[in-house]
Amino acid sequence: MRMPEQRHDAGQRPVPEVIQIWALAGQTWTLTANQGLYSPNSAAPPAGPTALPVGTQLVMGSADGLDNDGDGQVDEADEMVYYTLKGIHVEGIGYTGNGQELRGPGPDDLEQVLLPHTDLPEP
């Protein structure tokens, strides 16, 4: 798949994105492929955004600064079942990626998920 040119023209603003995986507590989820998802700490346009590197670990819900379960409490122990990746993508271009969790020593113990692809039309 060919990745579109990443530009910040008019109408191609950086859009915040929060990706969450709900799984057993105590796992380690890692970004294993990424096209078009960038660090939320990227420089402002017109500078180009900084890609989230493959190998980036998702943050456990008890340390991600979010109220994941909607009970009004942030980063509590029962939110350890959420794994969060914060990023930005360029409006109108979107992103794709994979995340995985290795649960044991064998090849059958690898769990993978396809991260969403977002391609928002200009309003």
N, C-alpha and C positions, 0 to 999 in steps of 0.2 A: 504494500500500500504506500502510495506517495503522500508525504505530508505536505499540506498547503503551506505556502510562504506565510510566515508569521509577521504581520504588519500591524501597526496601530493607526490605520487611516480613520477618517471620520466614520463613525458607525461601527468601528471594531474596537470597542472599549474592553478593558479587562473586566471579567465577570467573576465574583467570588463563588466558590464551590466548596461544599462540605460533603464528603463521601463517608458513609458509615457502613460497616459490616457488623452484623449481629451474630455472635458465635460464643462458644464456651469461654469462660474467663481463664486468664493465664496463658493465652496463646500469643504468638508473635506473627502478625500479618505484615507482609512486605510488598512494596510496589515492584513488580517484575517486568513490566513493560509500560511505556508511556509515550504518547504522542499528543502534544497540545495542552498538557496540564502543567502549570507553572507555579513557582513558589509564590505564596502570598506576600513575601518580602521583596519581590522583584521591584526594580526601579520603575518609576512612573514613566508613562509615554512622554516623549517619543522614543525613549530607550527601549530596547527589546527586552522581553521578559526572560527570566531565568528558569529553565526547565527543572521540574522535580526529578532528581536522579533516580534511576533504577536502583533498588536497594533501600530506598527510604522506608522506614518502618512507620506503620500507622500507630497513632497514640491511643493507649487504652482509655476508655471512657471515664475512668476514675482520675484522669490527669489531663483531660482535653479542654477544660474550661467551658464545657457546655452542660446544660441540663438535658441529658440524653433521654431520660424517661418521663419528662414532663411533670415531675412532682414538686418543682420549685427549688430543688436542691442541686447544686453544681458539684461535680466530682466526688460523689459519694461511692461507697464500696459496692452497692448493687449495680453501678454503671460499668463494672469491669467486663461486662459482656458486650460492650460496644467498642469498636475500633474505628478511629476517625482519621481521615486524611483531609487537610485543608489545603486549598489551592485556588488558582484562578485559571480561567481559559479566555481566549479571545472571542468576543461576541461574533456570532455568525460563522465561526470556524469549528468550535467544539473540541472534543478530545476523546481519546480512547486509551485504555490501559488494562493491565491485569494486576491482580493481587494474589498472593498465595500465602499459605500457612503450612508449615511442615510439622506434622503431628507425631512422627516416629521415624525410625531408621530406614524403612523400606520405601520403594517408589510408589506403592499403593497408598502411602500415608500422606500424600501431598494433596492439599485442597486448594483449588484455584477458583477465582471469581473474575468475571469480566466487568470492568468498571464501565459505567454508562458512557454513552456518546451523546453529546449535547450539541445541537446545531440550531441555534435560535435565529429565526428570521428577524430582520430589522422591523420594528413596529411602525 
